[in-house]
Amino acid sequence: MRKVIGIGETLLDIIFKDNKPVEAVPGGSTFNAIVSLGRVGANAFFVTETGDDHVGALVRSFLSSNNVCTDYVLERKGWKSPVSLAFLDSDNNANYTFYRDPNADPVDIPLPDINPDDIVLFGSFYAVSPATRARVIALLERARDCGAIIYYDVNFRPSHRGDVMKVTPNLIENLEFADIVRGSRDDFEVLYKKDSAERVYRAETSFYCSRLVYTDGPRPVTVFSDGGFRKEYAMPETPTVSTIGAGDNFNAGLICAMLRYDIRRADIERGLTEAEWSKLIESATAFSADCCAGIYNYVSKEFGASHSL
């Protein structure tokens, strides 16, 4: 069975509504996607690190209980697991404050074996940060050499606006590694000061990767692909409780569809058809909608069971 391998930060999200804490759940951008994939029965692996504290134990137990392999989750002795405070506004969009151990020196993390057509998911500031760059590159090089599909979620937050120039070389390298790039209007406004899908694709990303999935909150998703392919897909109207995991679960749904419909690297390289892209985006939006309907960062267990691979 093809593997899905994610790499990224793991933390505890403490969620506030009206300035009162309402929930505390394990999270992290790639983490959320991998948990949702575990819930639908994907062969899911996660590469990360936690502290040897209560939060770390909670995270590792949570991954295992959601069908995610924890063989590559490093427990760092004497280290405090990261925590984030997520404050939901009137539209249930989140503003974040992060707390991390200042003694986070880089360490080596073992990497899983990768086979052709496995899928590697990476993104966020973790993917461009000098502190984690070596391990990200090690995984990407292995994935490329082994013929895996590489999916890059840009996910660049406004809090890192001042770091754009410093990390641009790493960002470009990530785009070059990627087979599919997914980014939001907010991401690209921070990075490029551009607010349209067409301008971002033509001026910034198409040189490095010919496939871009551009999301814009409740507005249509725009897909650019090989041979001049461009299409917009309407997002379903759905009530939201929290949008924290919206993009992460969009990624999970798209990856799930690649597994479900047996879309492989050779298919991507030849150029996906309109029908194939439609299946991917339909799945992506369904995952995102289910996640947004609850306070948690992942699809519900009921959704996972009904969409099992």
Phi and psi in degrees as GROMACS dihedral restraints (atoms count N, CA, C in turn):
[ dihedral_restraints ]
;  ai    aj    ak    al  type     phi  dphi    fc
    3     4     5     6     1   -60.1    20    10
    4     5     6     7     1   143.8    20    10
    6     7     8     9     1   -97.3    20    10
    7     8     9    10     1   151.6    20    10
    9    10    11    12     1  -115.5    20    10
   10    11    12    13     1   121.1    20    10
   12    13    14    15     1  -117.5    20    10
   13    14    15    16     1   119.9    20    10
   15    16    17    18     1  -109.1    20    10
   16    17    18    19     1   149.0    20    10
   18    19    20    21     1  -132.7    20    10
   19    20    21    22     1   136.1    20    10
   21    22    23    24     1   170.0    20    10
   22    23    24    25     1  -177.2    20    10
   24    25    26    27     1   -80.2    20    10
   25    26    27    28     1   147.3    20    10
   27    28    29    30     1  -120.4    20    10
   28    29    30    31     1   134.1    20    10
   30    31    32    33     1  -149.6    20    10
   31    32    33    34     1   174.4    20    10
   33    34    35    36     1  -102.6    20    10
   34    35    36    37     1   119.3    20    10
   36    37    38    39     1   -88.5    20    10
   37    38    39    40     1   118.4    20    10
   39    40    41    42     1  -101.2    20    10
   40    41    42    43     1   116.4    20    10
   42    43    44    45     1  -100.6    20    10
   43    44    45    46     1   129.8    20    10
   45    46    47    48     1  -114.1    20    10
   46    47    48    49     1   139.6    20    10
   48    49    50    51     1  -131.0    20    10
   49    50    51    52     1   128.3    20    10
   51    52    53    54     1    55.1    20    10
   52    53    54    55     1    38.6    20    10
   54    55    56    57     1    64.2    20    10
   55    56    57    58     1    20.6    20    10
   57    58    59    60     1  -121.9    20    10
   58    59    60    61     1   135.2    20    10
   60    61    62    63     1   -67.0    20    10
   61    62    63    64     1   130.1    20    10
   63    64    65    66     1  -116.9    20    10
   64    65    66    67     1   -17.6    20    10
   66    67    68    69     1  -166.0    20    10
   67    68    69    70     1   152.3    20    10
   69    70    71    72     1  -131.2    20    10
   70    71    72    73     1   119.8    20    10
   72    73    74    75     1  -137.4    20    10
   73    74    75    76     1   145.5    20    10
   75    76    77    78     1   -61.6    20    10
   76    77    78    79     1   143.0    20    10
   78    79    80    81     1  -155.9    20    10
   79    80    81    82     1  -164.2    20    10
   81    82    83    84     1   127.5    20    10
   82    83    84    85     1   142.6    20    10
   84    85    86    87     1   -57.7    20    10
   85    86    87    88     1   -58.6    20    10
   87    88    89    90     1   -68.1    20    10
   88    89    90    91     1   -36.2    20    10
   90    91    92    93     1   -52.4    20    10
   91    92    93    94     1   -49.5    20    10
   93    94    95    96     1   -59.7    20    10
   94    95    96    97     1   -43.6    20    10
   96    97    98    99     1   -64.1    20    10
   97    98    99   100     1   -42.7    20    10
   99   100   101   102     1   -66.6    20    10
  100   101   102   103     1   -38.4    20    10
  102   103   104   105     1   -62.4    20    10
  103   104   105   106     1   -43.8    20    10
  105   106   107   108     1   -62.9    20    10
  106   107   108   109     1   -38.6    20    10
  108   109   110   111     1   -66.9    20    10
  109   110   111   112     1   -37.8    20    10
  111   112   113   114     1   -60.6    20    10
  112   113   114   115     1   -37.5    20    10
  114   115   116   117     1   -69.4    20    10
  115   116   117   118     1   -22.8    20    10
  117   118   119   120     1   -95.5    20    10
  118   119   120   121     1     5.1    20    10
  120   121   122   123     1    92.9    20    10
  121   122   123   124     1    13.0    20    10
  123   124   125   126     1   -68.2    20    10
  124   125   126   127     1   156.3    20    10
  126   127   128   129     1   -82.7    20    10
  127   128   129   130     1    82.9    20    10
  129   130   131   132     1  -101.0    20    10
  130   131   132   133     1   136.5    20    10
  132   133   134   135     1  -128.1    20    10
  133   134   135   136     1   147.5    20    10
  135   136   137   138     1  -133.4    20    10
  136   137   138   139     1   132.3    20    10
  138   139   140   141     1  -107.5    20    10
  139   140   141   142     1   116.9    20    10
  141   142   143   144     1  -164.2    20    10
  142   143   144   145     1  -173.9    20    10
  144   145   146   147     1  -139.2    20    10
  145   146   147   148     1   148.8    20    10
  147   148   149   150     1  -134.0    20    10
  148   149   150   151     1   166.3    20    10
  150   151   152   153     1   -79.0    20    10
  151   152   153   154     1   171.0    20    10
  153   154   155   156     1   -93.8    20    10
  154   155   156   157     1    44.5    20    10
  156   157   158   159     1  -116.1    20    10
  157   158   159   160     1  -174.5    20    10
  159   160   161   162     1   -63.3    20    10
  160   161   162   163     1   -40.6    20    10
  162   163   164   165     1   -62.3    20    10
  163   164   165   166     1   -43.3    20    10
  165   166   167   168     1   -60.9    20    10
  166   167   168   169     1   -42.9    20    10
  168   169   170   171     1   -63.9    20    10
  169   170   171   172     1   -39.8    20    10
  171   172   173   174     1   -61.6    20    10
  172   173   174   175     1   -44.5    20    10
  174   175   176   177     1   -62.7    20    10
  175   176   177   178     1   -47.7    20    10
  177   178   179   180     1   -63.6    20    10
  178   179   180   181     1   -41.6    20    10
  180   181   182   183     1   -64.6    20    10
  181   182   183   184     1   -39.8    20    10
  183   184   185   186     1   -64.2    20    10
  184   185   186   187     1   -43.5    20    10
  186   187   188   189     1   -59.7    20    10
  187   188   189   190     1   -48.6    20    10
  189   190   191   192     1   -60.3    20    10
  190   191   192   193     1   -41.1    20    10
  192   193   194   195     1   -70.8    20    10
  193   194   195   196     1   -12.6    20    10
  195   196   197   198     1  -110.9    20    10
  196   197   198   199     1    26.8    20    10
  198   199   200   201     1    67.3    20    10
  199   200   201   202     1    31.7    20    10
  201   202   203   204     1  -111.7    20    10
  202   203   204   205     1   128.2    20    10
  204   205   206   207     1   -67.9    20    10
  205   206   207   208     1   129.7    20    10
  207   208   209   210     1  -108.4    20    10
  208   209   210   211     1    16.9    20    10
  210   211   212   213     1   -62.4    20    10
  211   212   213   214     1   -21.0    20    10
  213   214   215   216     1  -115.4    20    10
  214   215   216   217     1    25.6    20    10
  216   217   218   219     1   -99.4    20    10
  217   218   219   220     1   110.5    20    10
  219   220   221   222     1   -85.7    20    10
  220   221   222   223     1   126.3    20    10
  222   223   224   225     1   -94.0    20    10
  223   224   225   226     1   112.8    20    10
  225   226   227   228     1   -92.3    20    10
  226   227   228   229     1   121.6    20    10
  228   229   230   231     1   -67.9    20    10
  229   230   231   232     1   133.3    20    10
  231   232   233   234     1    72.6    20    10
  232   233   234   235     1    13.9    20    10
  234   235   236   237     1  -110.8    20    10
  235   236   237   238     1   142.4    20    10
  237   238   239   240     1   -95.2    20    10
  238   239   240   241     1   128.9    20    10
  240   241   242   243     1   -66.0    20    10
  241   242   243   244     1   143.1    20    10
  243   244   245   246     1   -66.2    20    10
  244   245   246   247     1   152.1    20    10
  246   247   248   249     1  -132.7    20    10
  247   248   249   250     1   142.9    20    10
  249   250   251   252     1  -126.1    20    10
  250   251   252   253     1   145.9    20    10
  252   253   254   255     1  -105.3    20    10
  253   254   255   256     1   122.9    20    10
  255   256   257   258     1  -113.6    20    10
  256   257   258   259     1   113.6    20    10
  258   259   260   261     1  -101.0    20    10
  259   260   261   262     1   114.6    20    10
  261   262   263   264     1   -82.4    20    10
  262   263   264   265     1   133.0    20    10
  264   265   266   267     1   -89.8    20    10
  265   266   267   268     1  -169.2    20    10
  267   268   269   270     1   -65.1    20    10
  268   269   270   271     1   -22.2    20    10
  270   271   272   273     1   -96.8    20    10
  271   272   273   274     1     8.0    20    10
  273   274   275   276     1    65.7    20    10
  274   275   276   277     1    24.5    20    10
  276   277   278   279     1   -89.9    20    10
  277   278   279   280     1   149.9    20    10
  279   280   281   282     1  -105.8    20    10
  280   281   282   283     1   141.7    20    10
  282   283   284   285     1  -111.7    20    10
  283   284   285   286     1   137.4    20    10
  285   286   287   288     1  -114.1    20    10
  286   287   288   289     1   147.7    20    10
  288   289   290   291     1  -128.6    20    10
  289   290   291   292     1   128.9    20    10
  291   292   293   294     1  -109.7    20    10
  292   293   294   295     1   143.9    20    10
  294   295   296   297     1  -127.4    20    10
  295   296   297   298     1   119.4    20    10
  297   298   299   300     1  -129.0    20    10
  298   299   300   301     1   152.0    20    10
  300   301   302   303     1   -64.5    20    10
  301   302   303   304     1   123.4    20    10
  303   304   305   306     1   -69.1    20    10
  304   305   306   307     1   -14.6    20    10
  306   307   308   309     1   -95.6    20    10
  307   308   309   310     1    46.9    20    10
  309   310   311   312     1   -96.2    20    10
  310   311   312   313     1    61.1    20    10
  312   313   314   315     1   -66.0    20    10
  313   314   315   316     1   144.4    20    10
  315   316   317   318     1   -60.7    20    10
  316   317   318   319     1   140.2    20    10
  318   319   320   321     1  -133.6    20    10
  319   320   321   322     1   158.2    20    10
  321   322   323   324     1   -78.5    20    10
  322   323   324   325     1   135.7    20    10
  324   325   326   327     1  -119.4    20    10
  325   326   327   328     1   130.4    20    10
  327   328   329   330     1   -62.5    20    10
  328   329   330   331     1   148.5    20    10
  330   331   332   333     1  -113.9    20    10
  331   332   333   334     1   146.7    20    10
  333   334   335   336     1   -75.1    20    10
  334   335   336   337     1   160.2    20    10
  336   337   338   339     1   -66.2    20    10
  337   338   339   340     1   147.2    20    10
  339   340   341   342     1  -127.4    20    10
  340   341   342   343     1   135.4    20    10
  342   343   344   345     1  -114.2    20    10
  343   344   345   346     1   161.5    20    10
  345   346   347   348     1   -53.7    20    10
  346   347   348   349     1   137.5    20    10
  348   349   350   351     1    73.9    20    10
  349   350   351   352     1     1.2    20    10
  351   352   353   354     1   -61.3    20    10
  352   353   354   355     1   162.2    20    10
  354   355   356   357     1  -119.2    20    10
  355   356   357   358     1   127.6    20    10
  357   358   359   360     1  -110.5    20    10
  358   359   360   361     1   126.2    20    10
  360   361   362   363     1  -113.3    20    10
  361   362   363   364     1   128.5    20    10
  363   364   365   366     1  -148.2    20    10
  364   365   366   367     1   164.8    20    10
  366   367   368   369     1   166.0    20    10
  367   368   369   370     1  -166.9    20    10
  369   370   371   372     1    66.7    20    10
  370   371   372   373     1  -173.8    20    10
  372   373   374   375     1   -64.0    20    10
  373   374   375   376     1   -26.9    20    10
  375   376   377   378     1   -52.6    20    10
  376   377   378   379     1   -35.0    20    10
  378   379   380   381     1   -77.9    20    10
  379   380   381   382     1   -15.7    20    10
  381   382   383   384     1  -119.0    20    10
  382   383   384   385     1   -10.7    20    10
  384   385   386   387     1   -65.5    20    10
  385   386   387   388     1   133.5    20    10
  387   388   389   390     1   -57.2    20    10
  388   389   390   391     1   -29.3    20    10
  390   391   392   393     1   -67.5    20    10
  391   392   393   394     1   -29.5    20    10
  393   394   395   396     1  -117.0    20    10
  394   395   396   397     1     4.7    20    10
  396   397   398   399     1   -60.3    20    10
  397   398   399   400     1   -41.7    20    10
  399   400   401   402     1   -60.7    20    10
  400   401   402   403     1   -43.6    20    10
  402   403   404   405     1   -72.5    20    10
  403   404   405   406     1   -34.0    20    10
  405   406   407   408     1   -64.4    20    10
  406   407   408   409     1   -46.6    20    10
  408   409   410   411     1   -62.6    20    10
  409   410   411   412     1   -39.7    20    10
  411   412   413   414     1   -59.1    20    10
  412   413   414   415     1   -42.5    20    10
  414   415   416   417     1   -69.6    20    10
  415   416   417   418     1   -42.3    20    10
  417   418   419   420     1   -65.3    20    10
  418   419   420   421     1   -40.9    20    10
  420   421   422   423     1   -64.8    20    10
  421   422   423   424     1   -40.8    20    10
  423   424   425   426     1   -64.6    20    10
  424   425   426   427     1   -42.7    20    10
  426   427   428   429     1   -61.5    20    10
  427   428   429   430     1   -45.1    20    10
  429   430   431   432     1   -63.9    20    10
  430   431   432   433     1   -45.2    20    10
  432   433   434   435     1   -65.1    20    10
  433   434   435   436     1   -28.9    20    10
  435   436   437   438     1   -93.1    20    10
  436   437   438   439     1    -1.2    20    10
  438   439   440   441     1    80.4    20    10
  439   440   441   442     1    27.7    20    10
  441   442   443   444     1   -81.8    20    10
  442   443   444   445     1   165.0    20    10
  444   445   446   447     1   -90.0    20    10
  445   446   447   448     1   128.6    20    10
  447   448   449   450     1  -109.8    20    10
  448   449   450   451     1   121.5    20    10
  450   451   452   453     1  -114.9    20    10
  451   452   453   454     1   119.8    20    10
  453   454   455   456     1  -111.6    20    10
  454   455   456   457     1   118.5    20    10
  456   457   458   459     1  -100.3    20    10
  457   458   459   460     1   108.5    20    10
  459   460   461   462     1   -58.4    20    10
  460   461   462   463     1   -56.7    20    10
  462   463   464   465     1    44.6    20    10
  463   464   465   466     1    58.3    20    10
  465   466   467   468     1  -102.5    20    10
  466   467   468   469     1   111.1    20    10
  468   469   470   471     1   -80.7    20    10
  469   470   471   472     1   151.8    20    10
  471   472   473   474     1   -57.6    20    10
  472   473   474   475     1   -26.7    20    10
  474   475   476   477     1   -63.6    20    10
  475   476   477   478     1   -16.7    20    10
  477   478   479   480     1  -104.5    20    10
  478   479   480   481     1    16.9    20    10
  480   481   482   483     1   -55.0    20    10
  481   482   483   484     1   -38.3    20    10
  483   484   485   486     1   -71.4    20    10
  484   485   486   487     1    -9.1    20    10
  486   487   488   489     1   -99.3    20    10
  487   488   489   490     1    -1.2    20    10
  489   490   491   492     1   -55.4    20    10
  490   491   492   493     1   -51.3    20    10
  492   493   494   495     1   -60.8    20    10
  493   494   495   496     1   -40.4    20    10
  495   496   497   498     1   -64.9    20    10
  496   497   498   499     1   -37.5    20    10
  498   499   500   501     1  -100.3    20    10
  499   500   501   502     1     0.4    20    10
  501   502   503   504     1   -55.5    20    10
  502   503   504   505     1   -42.3    20    10
  504   505   506   507     1   -58.8    20    10
  505   506   507   508     1   -38.7    20    10
  507   508   509   510     1   -69.3    20    10
  508   509   510   511     1   -37.9    20    10
  510   511   512   513     1   -60.9    20    10
  511   512   513   514     1   -46.6    20    10
  513   514   515   516     1   -62.5    20    10
  514   515   516   517     1   -41.1    20    10
  516   517   518   519     1   -63.2    20    10
  517   518   519   520     1   -38.6    20    10
  519   520   521   522     1   -62.1    20    10
  520   521   522   523     1   -43.2    20    10
  522   523   524   525     1   -61.1    20    10
  523   524   525   526     1   -37.3    20    10
  525   526   527   528     1   -69.0    20    10
  526   527   528   529     1   -35.0    20    10
  528   529   530   531     1   -70.6    20    10
  529   530   531   532     1   -30.8    20    10
  531   532   533   534     1   -73.3    20    10
  532   533   534   535     1   143.8    20    10
  534   535   536   537     1   -92.1    20    10
  535   536   537   538     1   -32.6    20    10
  537   538   539   540     1  -136.0    20    10
  538   539   540   541     1   132.1    20    10
  540   541   542   543     1  -112.5    20    10
  541   542   543   544     1   133.0    20    10
  543   544   545   546     1  -123.3    20    10
  544   545   546   547     1   127.5    20    10
  546   547   548   549     1  -148.6    20    10
  547   548   549   550     1   158.8    20    10
  549   550   551   552     1  -103.7    20    10
  550   551   552   553     1   164.2    20    10
  552   553   554   555     1   -54.9    20    10
  553   554   555   556     1   -42.7    20    10
  555   556   557   558     1   -61.0    20    10
  556   557   558   559     1   -43.1    20    10
  558   559   560   561     1   -55.9    20    10
  559   560   561   562     1   -49.4    20    10
  561   562   563   564     1   -76.9    20    10
  562   563   564   565     1   -24.7    20    10
  564   565   566   567     1   -65.4    20    10
  565   566   567   568     1   -39.6    20    10
  567   568   569   570     1   -67.6    20    10
  568   569   570   571     1   -46.2    20    10
  570   571   572   573     1   -74.8    20    10
  571   572   573   574     1   -44.5    20    10
  573   574   575   576     1  -120.3    20    10
  574   575   576   577     1    -6.3    20    10
  576   577   578   579     1    58.2    20    10
  577   578   579   580     1    35.6    20    10
  579   580   581   582     1  -122.8    20    10
  580   581   582   583     1   139.4    20    10
  582   583   584   585     1  -123.7    20    10
  583   584   585   586     1    24.3    20    10
  585   586   587   588     1  -133.1    20    10
  586   587   588   589     1   144.3    20    10
  588   589   590   591     1   -58.6    20    10
  589   590   591   592     1   -44.0    20    10
  591   592   593   594     1   -61.2    20    10
  592   593   594   595     1   -46.0    20    10
  594   595   596   597     1   -65.6    20    10
  595   596   597   598     1   -41.1    20    10
  597   598   599   600     1   -62.9    20    10
  598   599   600   601     1   -47.7    20    10
  600   601   602   603     1   -66.0    20    10
  601   602   603   604     1   -50.3    20    10
  603   604   605   606     1   -67.3    20    10
  604   605   606   607     1   -39.8    20    10
  606   607   608   609     1   -94.8    20    10
  607   608   609   610     1   -20.9    20    10
  609   610   611   612     1  -125.3    20    10
  610   611   612   613     1   -42.7    20    10
  612   613   614   615     1  -108.0    20    10
  613   614   615   616     1   -26.5    20    10
  615   616   617   618     1   -65.4    20    10
  616   617   618   619     1   -23.5    20    10
  618   619   620   621     1   -64.3    20    10
  619   620   621   622     1   -29.1    20    10
  621   622   623   624     1  -105.6    20    10
  622   623   624   625     1   -36.2    20    10
  624   625   626   627     1  -144.0    20    10
  625   626   627   628     1   128.8    20    10
  627   628   629   630     1   -81.4    20    10
  628   629   630   631     1    -3.9    20    10
  630   631   632   633     1  -119.3    20    10
  631   632   633   634     1   120.3    20    10
  633   634   635   636     1  -132.3    20    10
  634   635   636   637     1   129.2    20    10
  636   637   638   639     1  -108.8    20    10
  637   638   639   640     1   112.0    20    10
  639   640   641   642     1  -106.7    20    10
  640   641   642   643     1   114.3    20    10
  642   643   644   645     1  -103.8    20    10
  643   644   645   646     1   153.9    20    10
  645   646   647   648     1  -146.6    20    10
  646   647   648   649     1    56.6    20    10
  648   649   650   651     1    60.3    20    10
  649   650   651   652     1  -129.5    20    10
  651   652   653   654     1   -79.3    20    10
  652   653   654   655     1    -4.8    20    10
  654   655   656   657     1   -83.5    20    10
  655   656   657   658     1   167.8    20    10
  657   658   659   660     1   -57.6    20    10
  658   659   660   661     1   148.1    20    10
  660   661   662   663     1   -84.8    20    10
  661   662   663   664     1   135.4    20    10
  663   664   665   666     1  -112.2    20    10
  664   665   666   667     1   128.7    20    10
  666   667   668   669     1  -113.6    20    10
  667   668   669   670     1   129.7    20    10
  669   670   671   672     1  -115.0    20    10
  670   671   672   673     1   138.7    20    10
  672   673   674   675     1  -150.6    20    10
  673   674   675   676     1  -171.0    20    10
  675   676   677   678     1   -59.8    20    10
  676   677   678   679     1   150.6    20    10
  678   679   680   681     1    69.9    20    10
  679   680   681   682     1    24.4    20    10
  681   682   683   684     1    80.4    20    10
  682   683   684   685     1    11.9    20    10
  684   685   686   687     1   -63.1    20    10
  685   686   687   688     1   132.9    20    10
  687   688   689   690     1  -150.5    20    10
  688   689   690   691     1   129.0    20    10
  690   691   692   693     1  -152.4    20    10
  691   692   693   694     1   144.8    20    10
  693   694   695   696     1  -103.6    20    10
  694   695   696   697     1   143.0    20    10
  696   697   698   699     1  -126.3    20    10
  697   698   699   700     1   124.8    20    10
  699   700   701   702     1   -67.6    20    10
  700   701   702   703     1   142.4    20    10
  702   703   704   705     1   -88.3    20    10
  703   704   705   706     1   136.8    20    10
  705   706   707   708     1   -67.3    20    10
  706   707   708   709     1   143.7    20    10
  708   709   710   711     1   -76.4    20    10
  709   710   711   712     1   128.0    20    10
  711   712   713   714     1  -149.4    20    10
  712   713   714   715     1   139.7    20    10
  714   715   716   717     1   -67.3    20    10
  715   716   717   718     1   143.7    20    10
  717   718   719   720     1  -117.4    20    10
  718   719   720   721     1   138.6    20    10
  720   721   722   723     1   -98.9    20    10
  721   722   723   724     1   -38.0    20    10
  723   724   725   726     1  -155.2    20    10
  724   725   726   727     1   138.7    20    10
  726   727   728   729     1  -102.7    20    10
  727   728   729   730     1    11.5    20    10
  729   730   731   732     1   -54.9    20    10
  730   731   732   733     1   -44.4    20    10
  732   733   734   735     1   -99.6    20    10
  733   734   735   736     1    15.5    20    10
  735   736   737   738     1   -58.8    20    10
  736   737   738   739     1   -55.1    20    10
  738   739   740   741     1   -68.0    20    10
  739   740   741   742     1   -38.2    20    10
  741   742   743   744     1   -61.1    20    10
  742   743   744   745     1   -41.7    20    10
  744   745   746   747     1   -80.1    20    10
  745   746   747   748     1   -24.2    20    10
  747   748   749   750     1   -57.8    20    10
  748   749   750   751     1   -46.4    20    10
  750   751   752   753     1   -59.3    20    10
  751   752   753   754     1   -45.6    20    10
  753   754   755   756     1   -60.1    20    10
  754   755   756   757     1   -42.7    20    10
  756   757   758   759     1   -66.0    20    10
  757   758   759   760     1   -38.6    20    10
  759   760   761   762     1   -66.4    20    10
  760   761   762   763     1   -42.6    20    10
  762   763   764   765     1   -66.5    20    10
  763   764   765   766     1   -40.1    20    10
  765   766   767   768     1   -58.2    20    10
  766   767   768   769     1   -41.1    20    10
  768   769   770   771     1   -66.6    20    10
  769   770   771   772     1   -34.9    20    10
  771   772   773   774     1   -62.0    20    10
  772   773   774   775     1   -36.9    20    10
  774   775   776   777     1   -73.1    20    10
  775   776   777   778     1   -45.7    20    10
  777   778   779   780     1   -62.4    20    10
  778   779   780   781     1   -40.4    20    10
  780   781   782   783     1  -100.7    20    10
  781   782   783   784     1    13.4    20    10
  783   784   785   786     1    55.0    20    10
  784   785   786   787     1    45.1    20    10
  786   787   788   789     1   -85.5    20    10
  787   788   789   790     1   122.4    20    10
  789   790   791   792     1  -115.8    20    10
  790   791   792   793     1   176.3    20    10
  792   793   794   795     1   -58.7    20    10
  793   794   795   796     1   -41.0    20    10
  795   796   797   798     1   -61.6    20    10
  796   797   798   799     1   -35.8    20    10
  798   799   800   801     1   -65.7    20    10
  799   800   801   802     1   -42.0    20    10
  801   802   803   804     1   -65.4    20    10
  802   803   804   805     1   -41.8    20    10
  804   805   806   807     1   -66.9    20    10
  805   806   807   808     1   -33.5    20    10
  807   808   809   810     1   -78.0    20    10
  808   809   810   811     1   -16.4    20    10
  810   811   812   813     1   103.2    20    10
  811   812   813   814     1   115.2    20    10
  813   814   815   816     1   -69.0    20    10
  814   815   816   817     1   146.2    20    10
  816   817   818   819     1   -77.7    20    10
  817   818   819   820     1   166.8    20    10
  819   820   821   822     1   -59.8    20    10
  820   821   822   823     1   -39.4    20    10
  822   823   824   825     1   -64.8    20    10
  823   824   825   826     1   -39.4    20    10
  825   826   827   828     1   -67.2    20    10
  826   827   828   829     1   -44.2    20    10
  828   829   830   831     1   -61.4    20    10
  829   830   831   832     1   -38.7    20    10
  831   832   833   834     1   -62.0    20    10
  832   833   834   835     1   -40.3    20    10
  834   835   836   837     1   -64.4    20    10
  835   836   837   838     1   -41.7    20    10
  837   838   839   840     1   -63.9    20    10
  838   839   840   841     1   -46.6    20    10
  840   841   842   843     1   -71.2    20    10
  841   842   843   844     1   -35.9    20    10
  843   844   845   846     1   -59.5    20    10
  844   845   846   847     1   -44.7    20    10
  846   847   848   849     1   -66.4    20    10
  847   848   849   850     1   -43.0    20    10
  849   850   851   852     1   -59.5    20    10
  850   851   852   853     1   -45.6    20    10
  852   853   854   855     1   -70.2    20    10
  853   854   855   856     1   -31.8    20    10
  855   856   857   858     1   -66.1    20    10
  856   857   858   859     1   -43.7    20    10
  858   859   860   861     1   -62.1    20    10
  859   860   861   862     1   -45.8    20    10
  861   862   863   864     1   -62.3    20    10
  862   863   864   865     1   -43.6    20    10
  864   865   866   867     1   -63.5    20    10
  865   866   867   868     1   -41.5    20    10
  867   868   869   870     1   -64.6    20    10
  868   869   870   871     1   -42.5    20    10
  870   871   872   873     1   -61.9    20    10
  871   872   873   874     1   -44.4    20    10
  873   874   875   876     1   -67.5    20    10
  874   875   876   877     1   -17.7    20    10
  876   877   878   879     1   -77.5    20    10
  877   878   879   880     1    -7.6    20    10
  879   880   881   882     1  -131.5    20    10
  880   881   882   883     1   175.9    20    10
  882   883   884   885     1   -83.1    20    10
  883   884   885   886     1   -13.2    20    10
  885   886   887   888     1   -85.4    20    10
  886   887   888   889     1   168.4    20    10
  888   889   890   891     1   -93.2    20    10
  889   890   891   892     1     8.0    20    10
  891   892   893   894     1  -141.8    20    10
  892   893   894   895     1   170.0    20    10
  894   895   896   897     1   -66.3    20    10
  895   896   897   898     1   154.5    20    10
  897   898   899   900     1   -69.2    20    10
  898   899   900   901     1   159.0    20    10
  900   901   902   903     1   -63.9    20    10
  901   902   903   904     1   -33.3    20    10
  903   904   905   906     1   -65.6    20    10
  904   905   906   907     1   -42.7    20    10
  906   907   908   909     1   -62.1    20    10
  907   908   909   910     1   -43.4    20    10
  909   910   911   912     1   -58.4    20    10
  910   911   912   913     1   -43.4    20    10
  912   913   914   915     1   -66.2    20    10
  913   914   915   916     1   -38.9    20    10
  915   916   917   918     1   -77.9    20    10
  916   917   918   919     1   -15.3    20    10
  918   919   920   921     1  -115.7    20    10
  919   920   921   922     1    26.4    20    10
  921   922   923   924     1   -62.0    20    10
  922   923   924   925     1   139.7    20    10
